[in-house]
Amino acid sequence: MLVDKSANRANIRRPVFFQRCAVGVVSACATSLALAHSIEGGDASFVASINGPAIGPFIYLGAKHMVTGYDHLLFLVGVIFFLYRPVDVIKYVTLFAVGHSITLLAGVLGGLQVNAYLIDAIIGLSIVYKAFENLGGFERLLGFTLDTRLAVFVFGLFHGLGLATKLQEFSLSDNGLVTNIISFNMGVEIGQILALSGVFIVLTLWRTTGSYLRHAFATNTVLMASGMLLTFYQLSGYFLTSYL
């Protein structure tokens, strides 16, 4: 009986490939925590100088901000990690989107001022929460689980405030402000869809292999550690700027 050794090697490599992709996404985000998640360079100059509606550019900036927003993406990876059906992904991501849309608009248009370091620290804690929940931590230690839908919505509110603090760094012109902020929020949603589509495809393919559940613990541990690192980093920044 002839054995297709190349096919066997492919089957062996496939689980490792998808497992490395998933862990790699989390690890890459974790190693970028030391970089400021803000609007910089040419984008910053454009935002500071704009006077009037600029729908297209602000949609682009919103999408770019979400796609490169490691803190938002880490949380959402945790949210969809054990969601197998697209309808469930849509439900939870919609709750998150409604939450951050409310506070993004309220923060910029309503002048809601918050400390950027503290908000980003809470965003870090949201990553810790979701990874800890994925590991079954609440049920094991407390004997019950929190309402994930409510938690995703509430943390969405904090993520929206985090987005608002980035725009509040600039003196935005009142001319076209509402249009531009709504456009920015639309871009955030587009970026979120693009980023999560890629993550969901990788997770879906990985779930077809036997390594998915075997490495779920390690992946969520890395996710939780990333959230802790982000929280510590932001709290350090808060205390350094407040007391030194």
C-alpha positions as CSV (number, residue, x, y, z in Angstrom):
1,M,0.0,0.0,0.0
2,L,1.4,3.4,-1.1
3,V,1.3,6.2,1.4
4,D,1.3,9.8,0.2
5,K,4.0,11.2,2.5
6,S,3.6,14.7,1.2
7,A,-0.1,14.7,2.1
8,N,0.8,13.5,5.6
9,R,3.4,16.2,6.1
10,A,0.8,18.8,5.0
11,N,-1.7,17.4,7.5
12,I,0.9,17.6,10.2
13,R,1.9,21.2,9.3
14,R,-1.6,22.5,9.0
15,P,-2.6,22.5,12.7
16,V,0.8,24.0,13.6
17,F,0.3,26.7,11.0
18,F,-3.1,27.9,12.2
19,Q,-2.1,27.7,15.8
20,R,1.0,29.8,15.1
21,C,-1.1,32.3,13.2
22,A,-3.5,32.8,16.1
23,V,-0.9,33.0,18.8
24,G,1.2,35.2,16.5
25,V,-1.6,37.8,16.1
26,V,-1.9,38.0,19.9
27,S,1.9,38.1,20.5
28,A,2.4,40.7,17.8
29,C,-0.2,43.0,19.4
30,A,1.4,42.4,22.8
31,T,4.9,43.4,21.7
32,S,3.5,46.7,20.3
33,L,2.1,47.9,23.7
34,A,5.1,50.2,24.2
35,L,4.0,52.1,21.1
36,A,1.5,54.9,21.5
37,H,-1.8,54.0,20.1
38,S,-2.7,57.5,18.8
39,I,-3.0,59.6,15.6
40,E,0.5,60.7,14.6
41,G,2.5,62.0,11.7
42,G,0.8,63.1,8.6
43,D,-2.6,61.9,9.9
44,A,-2.2,64.2,13.0
45,S,-1.3,67.1,10.8
46,F,-4.3,66.6,8.7
47,V,-6.7,66.3,11.6
48,A,-5.3,69.4,13.2
49,S,-5.6,71.5,10.0
50,I,-9.0,70.4,8.7
51,N,-11.7,73.0,8.5
52,G,-14.9,71.7,7.1
53,P,-16.5,68.3,6.2
54,A,-14.0,65.6,5.1
55,I,-16.0,62.4,4.9
56,G,-13.6,60.2,3.0
57,P,-10.4,61.1,4.9
58,F,-12.1,60.7,8.3
59,I,-13.5,57.3,7.2
60,Y,-10.0,56.3,6.3
61,L,-8.6,57.5,9.5
62,G,-11.2,55.7,11.6
63,A,-10.6,52.4,9.7
64,K,-6.8,52.8,10.0
65,H,-7.1,53.5,13.7
66,M,-9.1,50.4,14.4
67,V,-7.0,48.1,12.2
68,T,-3.9,49.3,14.0
69,G,-5.6,49.5,17.4
70,Y,-4.0,46.6,19.2
71,D,-6.0,47.1,22.4
72,H,-9.4,47.0,20.6
73,L,-8.4,44.1,18.5
74,L,-7.1,42.0,21.4
75,F,-10.4,42.5,23.2
76,L,-12.4,41.5,20.2
77,V,-10.2,38.4,19.6
78,G,-11.1,37.4,23.1
79,V,-14.8,38.0,22.4
80,I,-15.0,35.9,19.3
81,F,-12.5,33.2,20.3
82,F,-15.2,30.7,21.3
83,L,-17.9,32.0,18.9
84,Y,-18.4,29.4,16.2
85,R,-21.4,30.9,14.3
86,P,-21.2,34.1,12.3
87,V,-24.6,35.2,13.7
88,D,-23.1,35.1,17.3
89,V,-20.1,37.1,16.1
90,I,-22.3,39.7,14.6
91,K,-24.4,39.9,17.8
92,Y,-21.5,40.5,20.1
93,V,-19.6,42.8,17.8
94,T,-22.7,44.9,17.3
95,L,-23.1,45.3,21.1
96,F,-19.5,46.4,21.2
97,A,-20.0,48.8,18.3
98,V,-23.1,50.4,19.8
99,G,-21.2,50.9,23.1
100,H,-18.1,52.5,21.6
101,S,-20.2,54.6,19.1
102,I,-22.1,56.2,22.0
103,T,-19.1,57.3,24.0
104,L,-17.0,58.2,20.9
105,L,-19.7,60.7,19.8
106,A,-20.5,61.8,23.4
107,G,-16.8,62.3,24.2
108,V,-16.0,64.5,21.2
109,L,-19.3,66.2,20.4
110,G,-20.5,66.4,24.1
111,G,-17.1,67.4,25.5
112,L,-16.9,64.4,27.9
113,Q,-13.4,64.7,29.3
114,V,-11.6,61.6,30.7
115,N,-8.0,60.8,31.6
116,A,-6.5,58.9,28.6
117,Y,-4.2,56.8,30.7
118,L,-7.0,55.6,33.0
119,I,-9.3,54.8,30.2
120,D,-6.6,52.8,28.4
121,A,-5.9,51.0,31.6
122,I,-9.6,49.9,31.8
123,I,-9.4,48.8,28.2
124,G,-6.4,46.7,29.2
125,L,-8.6,45.2,32.0
126,S,-11.3,44.4,29.4
127,I,-8.8,42.2,27.7
128,V,-7.9,40.5,31.0
129,Y,-11.6,40.0,31.7
130,K,-12.4,38.3,28.4
131,A,-9.4,36.0,28.4
132,F,-10.1,35.1,32.0
133,E,-13.7,34.3,31.1
134,N,-12.5,32.2,28.2
135,L,-10.4,30.2,30.6
136,G,-13.4,29.6,32.8
137,G,-11.9,31.6,35.6
138,F,-15.1,33.2,36.9
139,E,-16.9,29.9,37.1
140,R,-14.1,28.2,38.8
141,L,-13.2,30.9,41.4
142,L,-16.6,32.5,41.9
143,G,-19.0,29.8,41.0
144,F,-20.9,31.9,38.4
145,T,-20.3,33.7,35.1
146,L,-21.0,37.3,34.3
147,D,-23.4,38.3,31.5
148,T,-21.0,38.4,28.6
149,R,-23.4,40.5,26.5
150,L,-23.6,43.2,29.1
151,A,-19.9,43.1,29.7
152,V,-19.1,43.5,26.0
153,F,-21.5,46.5,25.8
154,V,-20.1,48.2,28.9
155,F,-16.5,47.7,27.8
156,G,-17.5,49.0,24.4
157,L,-18.4,52.2,26.2
158,F,-14.9,52.5,27.6
159,H,-13.3,51.6,24.3
160,G,-15.3,54.4,22.7
161,L,-14.0,56.8,25.4
162,G,-10.5,55.6,24.5
163,L,-11.1,56.5,20.9
164,A,-12.5,59.9,21.9
165,T,-9.4,60.8,23.9
166,K,-7.3,60.4,20.8
167,L,-9.4,62.9,18.9
168,Q,-9.6,65.2,21.9
169,E,-5.8,65.7,21.6
170,F,-6.5,68.0,18.7
171,S,-8.3,71.4,18.5
172,L,-11.0,70.2,16.0
173,S,-12.8,72.9,14.0
174,D,-16.5,73.2,14.7
175,N,-17.0,73.5,11.0
176,G,-18.0,70.0,9.8
177,L,-17.2,68.5,13.2
178,V,-20.4,66.4,13.4
179,T,-19.9,65.1,9.9
180,N,-16.3,64.3,10.5
181,I,-16.8,62.5,13.8
182,I,-19.6,60.4,12.4
183,S,-17.4,59.6,9.4
184,F,-14.6,58.6,11.7
185,N,-16.9,56.3,13.6
186,M,-18.1,54.8,10.3
187,G,-14.4,54.1,9.5
188,V,-13.9,52.5,12.8
189,E,-16.8,50.1,12.0
190,I,-15.3,49.3,8.6
191,G,-11.9,48.7,10.1
192,Q,-13.4,46.5,12.8
193,I,-15.2,44.4,10.1
194,L,-12.0,44.0,8.0
195,A,-9.8,43.1,11.0
196,L,-12.3,40.7,12.6
197,S,-13.1,39.0,9.2
198,G,-9.4,38.0,8.9
199,V,-9.2,36.9,12.5
200,F,-12.5,34.9,12.2
201,I,-11.3,33.2,9.1
202,V,-8.0,32.1,10.8
203,L,-9.9,30.9,13.9
204,T,-12.4,29.0,11.7
205,L,-9.7,27.2,9.8
206,W,-7.8,26.5,13.0
207,R,-10.9,24.9,14.5
208,T,-10.9,22.3,11.8
209,T,-7.7,20.9,13.4
210,G,-7.1,19.1,16.6
211,S,-4.7,21.7,17.9
212,Y,-7.4,24.4,18.5
213,L,-8.7,23.2,21.9
214,R,-5.3,21.9,22.9
215,H,-3.8,25.4,22.5
216,A,-6.8,27.5,23.6
217,F,-5.5,27.7,27.1
218,A,-2.1,29.0,26.0
219,T,-3.6,31.5,23.6
220,N,-5.9,33.0,26.1
221,T,-3.1,33.1,28.7
222,V,-1.0,35.1,26.3
223,L,-4.1,37.3,25.7
224,M,-4.6,37.9,29.4
225,A,-0.9,38.6,30.0
226,S,-1.1,41.2,27.2
227,G,-4.0,42.9,28.9
228,M,-2.2,43.0,32.2
229,L,0.9,44.5,30.5
230,L,-1.2,47.1,28.8
231,T,-2.9,48.0,32.1
232,F,0.4,48.2,34.0
233,Y,1.9,50.3,31.2
234,Q,-1.0,52.8,31.2
235,L,-1.2,53.1,35.0
236,S,2.6,53.7,35.1
237,G,2.1,56.6,32.6
238,Y,-0.8,58.0,34.7
239,F,1.3,58.0,38.0
240,L,4.4,59.4,36.3
241,T,2.5,62.3,34.7
242,S,0.4,63.0,37.8
243,Y,3.0,62.9,40.6
244,L,6.4,63.6,38.9
